[in-house]
Amino acid sequence: MLQVNPETVCRLIELAQSYHVKEQTAFPEDGGNAVDDWSQQMLADNKDSSGYDEFASIINEIDEDQQQEVVALLWIGRGDYTVEEWDSVLQQAKEQWTPDTAQYLIDHPLLADYLRDGLEQHGYTCQELNTHPPM
């Protein structure tokens, strides 16, 4: 059973998706087409983005054991482990925990997909959580 709120994980998924949509872009020195340069710059990866700040804030505000669960969800969703191995995955996440959990997570370009898969293996879907308000 998850201790971290699945709705919190769904918010992390949303933020990771928006963060990873942005691409690192090299700009031509000759300037090229100003409209194209501007649109590419809007997609450029920016560590100062509010999405990343909110993502890191959420991770840093939850308890260490909940951070470890999010890491374990990543590993299960990535296919490193199965949900049946949950207790041992949590133990490994606990042993490898650092205060840099937010950065560790966001450094995975497919984080949103992995977290979504991990949640689904625990029986939760973000779509279902969003359509049924909490009681």
C-alpha positions as CSV (number, residue, x, y, z in Angstrom):
1,M,0.0,0.0,0.0
2,L,1.3,3.4,-0.9
3,Q,1.9,6.0,1.8
4,V,2.5,8.8,-0.7
5,N,-0.8,10.3,-1.9
6,P,-1.4,9.0,-5.5
7,E,-2.8,12.5,-6.3
8,T,0.6,14.0,-5.4
9,V,2.3,11.5,-7.7
10,C,-0.2,12.5,-10.5
11,R,0.8,16.2,-10.0
12,L,4.5,15.1,-10.2
13,I,3.7,13.3,-13.5
14,E,2.1,16.5,-14.9
15,L,5.1,18.6,-13.9
16,A,7.6,16.1,-15.2
17,Q,5.7,16.0,-18.6
18,S,5.8,19.8,-18.9
19,Y,9.4,19.9,-17.9
20,H,10.5,17.2,-20.3
21,V,8.6,18.7,-23.2
22,K,11.2,21.4,-23.3
23,E,14.2,20.7,-25.4
24,Q,17.8,21.8,-25.1
25,T,18.3,23.9,-28.3
26,A,21.5,25.2,-29.9
27,F,20.8,28.6,-31.6
28,P,22.4,29.4,-34.9
29,E,24.9,32.3,-34.7
30,D,23.6,33.9,-37.9
31,G,20.2,34.6,-36.4
32,G,18.2,32.7,-39.0
33,N,14.5,33.2,-39.0
34,A,13.6,35.4,-36.0
35,V,10.2,33.7,-35.5
36,D,11.7,30.2,-35.6
37,D,14.5,31.3,-33.3
38,W,11.9,32.7,-30.8
39,S,9.8,29.5,-30.9
40,Q,12.8,27.3,-30.4
41,Q,13.9,29.5,-27.5
42,M,10.5,29.1,-25.9
43,L,11.0,25.3,-25.9
44,A,14.6,25.5,-24.6
45,D,15.3,23.8,-21.4
46,N,15.3,26.2,-18.5
47,K,16.3,25.1,-15.0
48,D,14.6,28.2,-13.6
49,S,11.2,27.1,-14.9
50,S,8.4,27.3,-12.4
51,G,7.4,23.7,-13.3
52,Y,10.8,22.4,-12.1
53,D,10.6,24.6,-9.0
54,E,7.1,23.2,-8.1
55,F,8.3,19.7,-8.8
56,A,11.3,20.1,-6.5
57,S,9.2,21.8,-3.9
58,I,6.7,18.9,-3.8
59,I,9.4,16.4,-3.5
60,N,11.2,18.3,-0.8
61,E,8.0,18.8,1.2
62,I,7.0,15.2,1.4
63,D,8.6,12.9,4.0
64,E,11.8,10.9,3.2
65,D,9.8,7.6,3.2
66,Q,7.4,9.1,0.7
67,Q,10.3,10.3,-1.5
68,Q,11.6,6.8,-1.4
69,E,8.2,5.5,-2.6
70,V,8.3,7.8,-5.5
71,V,11.7,6.5,-6.4
72,A,10.4,3.0,-6.0
73,L,7.5,3.8,-8.3
74,L,10.0,5.0,-10.9
75,W,12.0,1.8,-10.7
76,I,8.9,-0.4,-10.9
77,G,7.4,1.6,-13.8
78,R,10.8,1.4,-15.6
79,G,10.6,-2.4,-15.3
80,D,13.6,-2.8,-13.0
81,Y,11.3,-4.6,-10.5
82,T,7.7,-5.8,-10.1
83,V,5.1,-4.6,-7.7
84,E,5.4,-8.0,-6.0
85,E,8.9,-6.9,-5.0
86,W,7.7,-3.7,-3.4
87,D,9.1,-4.2,0.1
88,S,12.6,-5.0,-1.2
89,V,12.4,-2.1,-3.7
90,L,11.5,0.3,-0.9
91,Q,14.4,-1.0,1.2
92,Q,16.8,-0.3,-1.7
93,A,15.3,3.2,-2.2
94,K,15.8,3.8,1.5
95,E,19.4,2.7,1.4
96,Q,20.1,4.9,-1.6
97,W,18.1,8.0,-0.5
98,T,19.8,11.3,-0.7
99,P,18.6,14.9,-0.3
100,D,18.9,15.3,-4.1
101,T,15.8,13.1,-4.8
102,A,14.1,15.8,-6.9
103,Q,17.1,16.1,-9.2
104,Y,17.5,12.3,-9.4
105,L,13.9,11.9,-10.5
106,I,13.7,14.8,-12.9
107,D,16.9,13.6,-14.6
108,H,14.9,10.7,-16.1
109,P,13.4,11.9,-19.4
110,L,10.7,9.3,-19.2
111,L,9.9,10.0,-15.6
112,A,6.2,10.8,-16.2
113,D,5.7,7.5,-18.1
114,Y,7.5,5.5,-15.4
115,L,5.6,7.0,-12.5
116,R,2.3,6.5,-14.4
117,D,3.2,2.8,-15.0
118,G,4.3,2.4,-11.3
119,L,1.0,3.9,-10.1
120,E,-1.0,1.7,-12.4
121,Q,0.7,-1.4,-11.1
122,H,-0.5,-0.3,-7.6
123,G,-4.1,0.0,-9.0
124,Y,-4.2,3.8,-9.4
125,T,-4.7,5.9,-12.5
126,C,-4.4,9.7,-12.7
127,Q,-7.4,9.9,-15.0
128,E,-9.5,8.0,-12.4
129,L,-8.2,10.2,-9.6
130,N,-9.0,13.4,-11.5
131,T,-12.5,12.4,-12.3
132,H,-13.5,11.3,-8.8
133,P,-12.9,14.1,-6.3
134,P,-11.7,13.0,-2.9
135,M,-14.3,12.5,-0.2
